[in-house]
């Protein structure tokens, strides 16, 4: 069990464009509690009295009573908490992913789609600092509910803020795929893939690192469909608006490389994820390999990690 000892402190943010606070120590736990990200992380043990001190209902939020649901909420005013340090939004999602029986406070969900807080995220949070929180979220027990909130709130556009995502479908990941081969929109399809991949990785007893990378591949594998240069009206449409995305896997690979590099994923791991993304359509085309002068050998060659 890892234990860290830190003094109680207060935080003041003199620069509205920075998440680096000015710190002052205090002996008042009511001041210290306000700087905690979640109420379940604001429970104190008094080594003098041997008692637990719970100032903001963290014990109840742990789900030790009632229906057992873990409630994720901020100890202090929610908007203030996230305007000061928007990285805490990803921490909330990380805990939501870690605990399947957790519920995010609606105030936290609303904060993620708040334009002021999204702007603060862009100004204050570097992608490299967000990277570890994203990876921890992806190795949670079930990352899909947290990912759904990240995408539906629109916060993903700030989290994955790379030039390759500037010229995309106005609906972003919420876009209708307009394809007879997909009954889901792009978001629901993506989450279905991540859910299945996550289960396969766990069933195969893969380590957390590999599971996180595979979940990344699941998230990003169809991002290229959002690229306005990829989507085309089908030459022989099966219904009005029928769209194809020929070559989307290559566009997805380019977006993936930019995103993963920005959040600090090492090159060897980026290559693994990107190789999976760029080849994910190959098995579907196996029946046409002969006419396209392809073979299992060529497929295996393409799968080699460069």
C-alpha positions, 0 to 999 in steps of 0.5 A: 500500500502506497502512503504519502504524507503531505501537509494540509494546505490552501491553494490560490491561483494568481494567474487565471491562465495557469493551473499552478497554484500559490500554496500556503500551509494551514492547520485548518482541515476545512481549508484543506478540504476545498482543494481536493478533487472529489469528496471521496478523496477528502476524508481525514484520519486524525492520528491524535484522536484515532478518529476519522473526520469527514467534513463533506460527506465523503464516507457516504459517497464511498457507497458504504451505505445505502445502495452501494453507489459511489458518488463522484462530486467535488467538495467545493463549488464545482465550476470554481474547482474546474476553472482553477484546475480543469485537469480535475475533469479527467481525474473525475472520469478516471475514477468513474472508469475505475469504479463500475458502481460510480455515478458522476454528479450532474454538476461535473457532467455539466462542467465538461460541456461548459464553454468557460471551463472548456476554454480554461482547459485549453489554456491551462492543461498541456496534453502531456500532463493529460496523457497519464490521466487518459491512460489511467482512465483507459485501464479502468474496470470499464472505460466506456461510460467515462468515454461516453461522457468525454465525447458527448460533452464535446470536451474531447476536442480540447483533450485531443487538440491537434491540427489533424482534428480541425477540418472534421465533420461539424457533428464530430464523433456524434456523426451519423455514419450513413452506411447500411453496414453500421446501425450505430452513429460513430460514437456508439460504434466506437464505444461498442468496439472499445467495450468488446476490446476491453473484455477480450483483453481482460478475458485473455489476461493481458496486462494493463499496459496492453489493454490500455493501448488496445482501447486507444486503438479502439477509440481512434480506429475510425476517427478518419471518418470525421475527415471531410476529405474522406467522406464521399457520396456512394456512386451507387447509393442504397439510400439517399445520403449513403456515404463511403469512407474509402481510405479512412483507416489511413486518415485515422492513423495520421490522427492517431499519431498526432494525438498519441504524440501530443499526450506523450505515448512513446514511439514504440507504443504509438507504432503498435496502435497505429499499425492496428488502426491502419490494417483494421479493414484488411480482414474484411477484404479477405474475400477480395484479396486474390483480385486485389493481388493481396495475400495472407503473407502481405497482410502479415507483412503489413502487420509488422511493427515498424 
